[in-house]
Amino acid sequence: MMQPTKIALVQMQAIINNKQRNLAKIKEYIKQASNNGCHIICFPETAVHGYSKSLYLEGAEPISEIADELKVMSEEYGICILVGMTEGAENNKKPYITQLVIMPKKETAFYRKTHLGESEKAYFSHGNSLPVFQTATAKIGVQICWELHFPEISTIMSLNGAEIIFAPHASPNIIGDRREIWLKYLVARAYDNKVYIAACNLIGENGKGQCFGGGALVIDPKGNVIAEDFNGQESILYVDLSNEKVNRVRTKKAKTMKDRFYLQSRRPELYKDLVNIRSEYNKAHF
């Protein structure tokens, strides 16, 4: 069962291939979050190395290079750290877009972006698993940026016990107003799956001319926006998440439509076409 959980969402500027500068900022935010009693802090996609497709190989490195350094802080401050990096791959494979999950007294875990944007496929490898992670206060999932457009991922994570889904982004300004876009689909992910959705984005210029719009947003399991920050500046958003909103519906006693965990009423036998990539429609249109 979920316990009351305080989270911190960071929107920050990440400069391409300036790892030490980026890490210094990350460490300072971790200290601030700990001082404010946070259990979990989430940084944007590729916060360690900055986001770039054309320069993706220059900064990529093994998980251990970053994890070992931040693990010390996780232990010292008693906080779960979710931080994005470009992970080098073995055997000359393309690197991964990876979110580290660093917890006190546990082995470092990670999530590799499974659904790459069309423009990313030439530069990155995709992950092949959808794990959930048990933290000290809640079970969490991670989805990176455009993956939130695939509702099946949130459903799988919720069915596997996720109570909070973190959504680190590296979404540039040219895509559009980040708040307006997020509200088109993140509300549905939270409401249908009875999870919290907690999103944050890179902000500012990356040192190579690409600009990111920032933003931080939390939606509760009822589909309500309970916290947001779109001030256009680097910042950290603190949010207290009530466990009652999740635990009340995740019980067999929840019988009313108001409190129903909708996924309990699924009929999977009707959903075969979701995984049947050889369906006639798919062959004709994709």
C-alpha positions as CSV (number, residue, x, y, z in Angstrom):
1,M,0.0,0.0,0.0
2,M,1.2,3.5,-0.8
3,Q,2.3,5.7,2.0
4,P,2.2,9.5,2.0
5,T,4.9,10.6,-0.4
6,K,6.5,14.0,-1.0
7,I,8.1,14.4,-4.4
8,A,10.3,17.0,-6.1
9,L,10.1,17.8,-9.8
10,V,13.0,19.7,-11.4
11,Q,12.9,21.7,-14.5
12,M,16.5,22.5,-15.4
13,Q,18.9,23.5,-18.1
14,A,21.2,20.8,-19.2
15,I,24.2,21.8,-21.4
16,I,25.4,19.3,-24.0
17,N,28.6,17.4,-23.0
18,N,29.1,19.5,-19.8
19,K,28.5,16.7,-17.4
20,Q,30.3,18.3,-14.4
21,R,28.3,21.5,-14.7
22,N,25.0,19.6,-15.0
23,L,25.9,17.2,-12.2
24,A,26.7,20.1,-9.9
25,K,23.2,21.5,-10.4
26,I,21.7,18.1,-9.9
27,K,23.5,17.6,-6.6
28,E,22.3,21.0,-5.4
29,Y,18.7,20.2,-6.2
30,I,19.0,16.9,-4.4
31,K,20.2,18.7,-1.2
32,Q,17.3,21.1,-1.5
33,A,14.8,18.3,-1.9
34,S,16.2,16.4,1.1
35,N,16.1,19.6,3.2
36,N,12.4,19.9,2.3
37,G,11.6,16.3,3.4
38,C,11.2,14.8,-0.1
39,H,11.1,11.0,-0.6
40,I,11.7,11.1,-4.4
41,I,13.2,13.7,-6.7
42,C,12.8,13.5,-10.5
43,F,15.0,15.2,-13.1
44,P,14.2,15.6,-16.8
45,E,15.2,13.3,-19.6
46,T,19.0,13.3,-20.2
47,A,19.6,15.9,-17.5
48,V,23.1,14.6,-16.9
49,H,24.4,15.0,-20.5
50,G,21.9,17.2,-22.1
51,Y,19.6,16.2,-25.0
52,S,21.0,16.0,-28.5
53,K,20.6,13.6,-31.4
54,S,23.5,14.8,-33.5
55,L,26.0,14.6,-30.5
56,Y,24.6,11.6,-28.9
57,L,27.8,9.5,-28.9
58,E,30.1,12.1,-27.4
59,G,28.6,12.1,-23.9
60,A,27.3,8.5,-23.7
61,E,28.8,6.5,-20.8
62,P,28.1,3.5,-18.6
63,I,25.5,3.7,-16.0
64,S,28.1,3.2,-13.2
65,E,29.9,6.4,-14.1
66,I,26.9,8.4,-12.9
67,A,25.1,6.0,-10.6
68,D,28.1,5.5,-8.3
69,E,28.5,9.2,-7.7
70,L,24.8,9.9,-7.0
71,K,24.4,6.7,-5.0
72,V,26.5,8.3,-2.2
73,M,24.0,11.2,-2.1
74,S,21.0,8.9,-2.1
75,E,22.4,7.1,0.9
76,E,23.4,10.2,2.8
77,Y,20.2,12.1,2.3
78,G,17.8,9.1,2.3
79,I,16.1,10.0,-1.0
80,C,15.2,8.2,-4.2
81,I,16.8,9.9,-7.2
82,L,15.4,9.6,-10.8
83,V,17.8,11.2,-13.2
84,G,18.1,11.0,-17.0
85,M,21.3,10.2,-18.9
86,T,22.7,9.0,-22.2
87,E,23.8,5.4,-21.5
88,G,26.6,4.0,-23.7
89,A,25.8,0.5,-25.1
90,E,28.2,-2.4,-25.6
91,N,29.2,-4.0,-28.9
92,N,29.0,-0.7,-30.7
93,K,25.3,-0.5,-30.4
94,K,23.6,2.9,-30.3
95,P,23.2,4.4,-26.8
96,Y,20.1,4.3,-24.7
97,I,18.1,7.2,-23.3
98,T,18.0,6.0,-19.7
99,Q,16.5,7.2,-16.4
100,L,18.4,6.0,-13.4
101,V,16.5,4.9,-10.3
102,I,18.8,5.3,-7.3
103,M,17.5,4.3,-3.9
104,P,19.0,4.1,-0.5
105,K,20.1,0.5,0.6
106,K,19.2,-0.9,-2.8
107,E,21.0,-1.8,-6.0
108,T,20.8,1.0,-8.6
109,A,18.0,0.3,-11.1
110,F,17.2,1.9,-14.4
111,Y,14.6,2.4,-17.1
112,R,15.5,2.5,-20.8
113,K,13.2,4.4,-23.1
114,T,11.3,1.8,-25.0
115,H,9.4,3.9,-27.5
116,L,11.7,6.2,-29.4
117,G,10.5,9.2,-31.4
118,E,10.8,8.9,-35.1
119,S,13.7,11.3,-35.2
120,E,15.5,9.3,-32.4
121,K,15.5,5.9,-34.0
122,A,18.6,6.5,-36.1
123,Y,20.6,7.6,-33.0
124,F,19.4,5.5,-30.0
125,S,18.7,2.0,-29.1
126,H,15.3,1.2,-27.5
127,G,14.8,-0.6,-24.2
128,N,12.7,-3.7,-24.0
129,S,11.1,-3.8,-20.5
130,L,8.5,-1.9,-18.5
131,P,9.7,-2.3,-14.9
132,V,8.1,-0.9,-11.8
133,F,10.2,0.0,-8.7
134,Q,9.4,-0.3,-5.0
135,T,10.6,2.8,-3.2
136,A,10.4,3.4,0.6
137,T,6.9,4.9,0.3
138,A,5.4,4.0,-3.1
139,K,5.7,1.8,-6.1
140,I,6.6,3.8,-9.2
141,G,7.0,3.6,-12.9
142,V,9.0,5.8,-15.4
143,Q,8.0,6.7,-18.9
144,I,10.2,9.1,-20.9
145,C,8.7,11.9,-22.9
146,W,6.7,10.7,-25.9
147,E,6.1,7.3,-24.4
148,L,3.1,8.8,-22.5
149,H,1.3,8.8,-25.9
150,F,1.0,5.0,-25.7
151,P,-1.7,4.3,-23.2
152,E,-0.8,0.6,-22.9
153,I,2.4,1.4,-21.1
154,S,0.6,3.2,-18.3
155,T,-1.9,0.4,-18.1
156,I,0.8,-2.3,-17.8
157,M,2.6,-0.3,-15.1
158,S,-0.6,0.3,-13.1
159,L,-1.5,-3.4,-13.3
160,N,1.9,-4.2,-12.0
161,G,1.3,-2.0,-9.0
162,A,2.6,1.4,-10.0
163,E,1.0,4.1,-7.9
164,I,3.1,7.1,-9.3
165,I,4.3,7.3,-12.9
166,F,7.1,9.8,-13.4
167,A,7.3,11.4,-16.8
168,P,10.7,13.1,-17.5
169,H,10.8,15.0,-20.7
170,A,13.2,16.7,-23.2
171,S,10.5,18.5,-25.2
172,P,11.7,21.5,-27.3
173,N,9.8,24.8,-27.7
174,I,9.0,24.1,-31.3
175,I,6.5,21.4,-30.4
176,G,4.1,23.9,-28.7
177,D,2.8,25.0,-25.4
178,R,3.8,22.2,-23.0
179,R,1.0,22.7,-20.5
180,E,-1.7,22.6,-23.2
181,I,-0.2,19.5,-24.8
182,W,0.2,17.6,-21.5
183,L,-3.4,18.2,-20.5
184,K,-4.6,16.6,-23.7
185,Y,-3.4,13.1,-22.6
186,L,-1.7,13.0,-19.1
187,V,-5.1,13.5,-17.4
188,A,-6.4,10.4,-19.1
189,R,-3.4,8.4,-18.2
190,A,-3.8,9.3,-14.5
191,Y,-7.6,9.0,-14.4
192,D,-8.0,5.7,-16.3
193,N,-5.2,3.9,-14.5
194,K,-5.8,5.5,-11.0
195,V,-2.2,6.7,-10.7
196,Y,-0.4,9.9,-10.1
197,I,1.4,11.3,-13.1
198,A,4.3,13.6,-12.3
199,A,6.0,15.3,-15.3
200,C,9.0,17.6,-15.7
201,N,10.8,19.0,-18.7
202,L,14.2,20.4,-19.6
203,I,14.3,24.2,-19.9
204,G,16.5,26.7,-21.7
205,E,19.1,26.4,-24.4
206,N,21.3,23.3,-24.5
207,G,24.5,24.9,-25.7
208,K,24.0,23.9,-29.3
209,G,21.1,26.1,-30.2
210,Q,18.1,23.9,-29.2
211,C,15.7,25.4,-26.7
212,F,13.4,23.6,-24.3
213,G,10.2,25.0,-22.8
214,G,10.3,23.6,-19.3
215,G,7.3,22.8,-17.1
216,A,6.4,20.6,-14.2
217,L,2.9,19.2,-13.6
218,V,1.3,16.7,-11.2
219,I,-2.1,15.0,-11.9
220,D,-3.9,12.9,-9.3
221,P,-5.7,9.6,-9.8
222,K,-9.0,11.6,-10.2
223,G,-7.5,13.5,-13.2
224,N,-7.1,16.7,-11.3
225,V,-4.1,19.0,-11.7
226,I,-2.9,19.4,-8.1
227,A,0.4,21.2,-8.7
228,E,2.2,22.9,-11.6
229,D,5.0,25.3,-12.5
230,F,5.3,26.9,-15.9
231,N,7.2,30.0,-14.8
232,G,9.8,29.7,-17.6
233,Q,12.7,29.4,-15.2
234,E,14.8,26.7,-13.6
235,S,13.0,25.6,-10.5
236,I,12.0,22.7,-8.2
237,L,8.3,21.9,-7.5
238,Y,7.5,20.2,-4.2
239,V,4.3,18.2,-4.0
240,D,2.7,16.1,-1.2
241,L,0.9,13.1,-2.6
242,S,-1.9,11.6,-0.6
243,N,-1.8,7.8,-0.3
244,E,-5.6,7.7,0.3
245,K,-6.4,8.7,-3.3
246,V,-4.7,5.5,-4.5
247,N,-5.3,3.1,-1.7
248,R,-9.0,3.7,-1.5
249,V,-9.6,2.4,-5.1
250,R,-7.0,-0.4,-5.0
251,T,-9.1,-2.7,-2.9
252,K,-11.7,-5.3,-3.5
253,K,-14.0,-3.3,-1.3
254,A,-14.2,-0.4,-3.8
255,K,-17.5,-1.2,-5.6
256,T,-18.9,2.2,-6.6
257,M,-18.2,3.7,-10.0
258,K,-16.8,6.7,-8.1
259,D,-14.1,4.8,-6.4
260,R,-13.6,2.0,-8.9
261,F,-10.2,0.7,-10.1
262,Y,-11.3,0.5,-13.7
263,L,-8.6,-2.0,-14.7
264,Q,-10.3,-4.6,-12.5
265,S,-13.1,-4.7,-15.0
266,R,-11.0,-5.3,-18.1
267,R,-11.8,-8.1,-20.6
268,P,-8.4,-8.9,-22.0
269,E,-9.9,-11.6,-24.3
270,L,-11.3,-8.8,-26.4
271,Y,-8.0,-7.0,-26.8
272,K,-6.0,-9.4,-28.9
273,D,-5.7,-6.9,-31.8
274,L,-3.6,-4.7,-29.6
275,V,-0.7,-7.2,-29.9
276,N,-1.6,-8.7,-33.2
277,I,0.8,-6.8,-35.5
278,R,-0.3,-8.9,-38.4
279,S,-3.9,-7.7,-38.4
280,E,-5.3,-6.7,-41.8
281,Y,-5.6,-3.1,-40.8
282,N,-2.0,-2.9,-39.6
283,K,-0.7,-4.5,-42.8
284,A,-2.6,-2.0,-44.9
285,H,-1.9,1.2,-43.0
286,F,1.4,0.8,-41.2
